[in-house]
Amino acid sequence: MDITLPFRYRKLGYAAINVTDLDRSVAFYRDIVGLELMQTEDDVAYLRCSRDHHSILLCQAEEHGLKRVGFELEQESDVRAAFDHFERLDMAPVWVSKEEARQMKQGLGLRVRERHSGLLFELFAGNMHVARPFVQTVAKIARIGHVVIGAENFEASRDSLVRDFGFRISDLIEDRIVFMRCHPNPFHHTFAVGPASSSHFHHVNFMVTDIDDIGKALYRIRKHDVKVVFGPGRHPPSDSIFFYFLDPDGITVEYSFGMEEFAEHGARPPRSMEPVPESLDVWGAVPDGQFGRSGPIEREAVEVSTQKIQKVVG
């Protein structure tokens, strides 16, 4: 059942990814994937694939994996309503300090951890709109498309994402994966979660505007000796054409072309699909054993002082 919360999403804003060699990863995401490096500061590189200041944060760390995921809300009042909502649920939301928000070129923001997967979510208003257009290079990337995780307590995490975060289920493959959209964003999914023996990062997706980008990527990736782990193929749930490969840390990255879009009102109900390979790909591609093994979800405690909280809301 769809749940309406007192705040509205605009879109998936960014993924913050932990990498073990920042310079190496920046080169990969810039030259092989096709993102633009905006700045590097305090062991964090900001890259974009749209007019937003950033779509990906690469964070120097001892272990690769997923640090957090940021979703942009429609306006500041939504962020304040979201803070009150999570506070009522006793989920201990914290404000992003003014100093960090300024560094990230974002407006008011909060962070809250989904209790079952352990993933830290940031909900914010306003990623700075860069005057200079994003220049597409090796691929016609339009946006960061979605993030997928595996959750140790899959059912509880799925229910929390719907009940507490207001995501809406578009489709599910029984006992395998649930595809969710951040309503009222129209795309079939901006987030997905599946069952896992331990909670982990599965993959990050970039949506391209030209089907030829999928074919070109296949040959470009092979030319640079990058590991292909799934595809090309077509996903039946979203009807998107996909191609997955690994970054230097073994993190799974996806290009996709085309995706079903939902109207804000009167959208079709979610479909339950059979847990067979044909529900993941109609072309017959078989995923490699390294597909989706993208490292752990960072579980360090969020530390934001009371003084900083007062500075943000005062």
Secondary structure as the mmCIF struct_conf table of DSSP 4:
data_model
#
loop_
_struct_conf.conf_type_id
_struct_conf.id
_struct_conf.beg_label_comp_id
_struct_conf.beg_label_asym_id
_struct_conf.beg_label_seq_id
_struct_conf.end_label_comp_id
_struct_conf.end_label_asym_id
_struct_conf.end_label_seq_id
BEND BEND1 PRO A 6 PHE A 7
STRN STRN1 TYR A 9 VAL A 19
BEND BEND2 THR A 20 THR A 20
HELX_RH_AL_P HELX_RH_AL_P1 LEU A 22 ALA A 27
HELX_RH_PI_P HELX_RH_PI_P1 PHE A 28 VAL A 33
STRN STRN2 GLU A 36 GLU A 41
TURN_TY1_P TURN_TY1_P1 ASP A 42 ASP A 43
STRN STRN3 VAL A 44 ARG A 48
BEND BEND3 CYS A 49 ARG A 51
STRN STRN4 ASP A 52 ASP A 52
BEND BEND4 HIS A 53 HIS A 53
BEND BEND5 SER A 55 SER A 55
STRN STRN5 ILE A 56 GLN A 60
BEND BEND6 GLU A 62 GLU A 63
STRN STRN6 GLY A 65 LEU A 73
BEND BEND7 GLU A 74 GLN A 75
HELX_RH_AL_P HELX_RH_AL_P2 GLU A 76 ARG A 88
TURN_TY1_P TURN_TY1_P2 LEU A 89 ASP A 90
STRN STRN7 VAL A 94 TRP A 95
HELX_LH_PP_P HELX_LH_PP_P1 VAL A 96 SER A 97
HELX_RH_AL_P HELX_RH_AL_P3 LYS A 98 GLN A 103
TURN_TY1_P TURN_TY1_P3 MET A 104 LYS A 105
STRN STRN8 GLN A 106 GLN A 106
BEND BEND8 LEU A 108 LEU A 108
STRN STRN9 GLY A 109 ARG A 113
TURN_TY1_P TURN_TY1_P4 ARG A 115 SER A 117
STRN STRN10 LEU A 120 ALA A 125
STRN STRN11 ASN A 127 ASN A 127
STRN STRN12 HIS A 129 HIS A 129
BEND BEND9 ALA A 131 ARG A 132
HELX_LH_PP_P HELX_LH_PP_P2 PRO A 133 PHE A 134
BEND BEND10 VAL A 138 ALA A 139
STRN STRN13 ILE A 141 ALA A 151
TURN_TY1_P TURN_TY1_P5 GLU A 152 ASN A 153
HELX_RH_AL_P HELX_RH_AL_P4 PHE A 154 ARG A 163
TURN_TY1_P TURN_TY1_P6 ASP A 164 PHE A 165
STRN STRN14 ARG A 168 ILE A 173
TURN_TY1_P TURN_TY1_P7 GLU A 174 ARG A 176
STRN STRN15 ILE A 177 ARG A 181
TURN_TY1_P TURN_TY1_P8 HIS A 183 PRO A 184
STRN STRN16 PHE A 187 PHE A 187
BEND BEND11 HIS A 188 HIS A 188
BEND BEND12 THR A 190 THR A 190
STRN STRN17 PHE A 191 PRO A 195
BEND BEND13 SER A 197 SER A 198
STRN STRN18 HIS A 200 VAL A 208
BEND BEND14 THR A 209 THR A 209
TURN_TY1_P TURN_TY1_P9 ILE A 211 ILE A 211
HELX_RH_AL_P HELX_RH_AL_P5 ASP A 212 LYS A 223
TURN_TY1_P TURN_TY1_P10 HIS A 224 ASP A 225
HELX_LH_PP_P HELX_LH_PP_P3 VAL A 226 LYS A 227
STRN STRN19 VAL A 228 ARG A 234
TURN_TY1_P TURN_TY1_P11 PRO A 236 SER A 238
STRN STRN20 ILE A 241 LEU A 246
TURN_TY1_P TURN_TY1_P12 PRO A 248 ASP A 249
BEND BEND15 GLY A 250 GLY A 250
STRN STRN21 THR A 252 PHE A 257
STRN STRN22 GLU A 261 GLU A 261
BEND BEND16 GLU A 264 GLY A 266
HELX_LH_PP_P HELX_LH_PP_P4 ALA A 267 PRO A 270
STRN STRN23 ARG A 271 MET A 273
BEND BEND17 PRO A 275 VAL A 276
HELX_RH_3T_P HELX_RH_3T_P1 PRO A 277 SER A 279
TURN_TY1_P TURN_TY1_P13 LEU A 280 LEU A 280
BEND BEND18 VAL A 282 TRP A 283
TURN_TY1_P TURN_TY1_P14 GLY A 289 GLY A 292
STRN STRN24 PRO A 296 ILE A 297
HELX_LH_PP_P HELX_LH_PP_P5 GLU A 298 GLU A 298
HELX_LH_PP_P HELX_LH_PP_P6 GLU A 300 VAL A 302
HELX_RH_AL_P HELX_RH_AL_P6 THR A 306 VAL A 313
#
